[in-house]
Amino acid sequence: MKEYWNKRFMSEGLIWGEQPSETAYHAKELFLKHHQDSSSPRSRLR
């Protein structure tokens, strides 16, 4: 399996692209909804 991905990366450069998937955006919203801690430094990144 590792050989497949290495060959694909070498021939195409990027495998998944540079933009987050729709699933990543959905996961972010769920995380923010359920982890609202205003004292966390990460909460300021929203």
N, C-alpha and C positions, 0 to 999 in steps of 0.2 A: 504494500500500500504506500509506504513512504517513497518508494521509487517512482510510482505514478505521479504523486504530487510534486516531487522534485523535477521530473521531466516536464510536467505541465507548467510549473513556475518558470523554468528555464526557457520554454518556448513562448509563453504568453506574457511573462512579466508579472502581472497581477492576476490573482486567481479569483478573488471575491469582489474586487472593485474598491473604490475609495469611499463610498458613501455607506452609512449604516442602513441596514435593512428595515423594513416596516416593523418586523418583529423586535428589533432593538429599540425602536421608538416606543412601542407598546410596553416593553419590559421597563423602560425608563419611567414611563407614566405610572405603572404599577408600583415600582420601587418608591417613587416620590410620594405616592398616595399612602403607602403603608409605613414609611420611614420618615415621618416629619419630625425631625429633631433640629430645632432652630439653633441649638448650641454647637452643632457640628459645622466645622469649616466648609464641608462639602455642600451644605444647604445653601450657602451663598452663591454657588455656581449656577443656580437655576436661572 
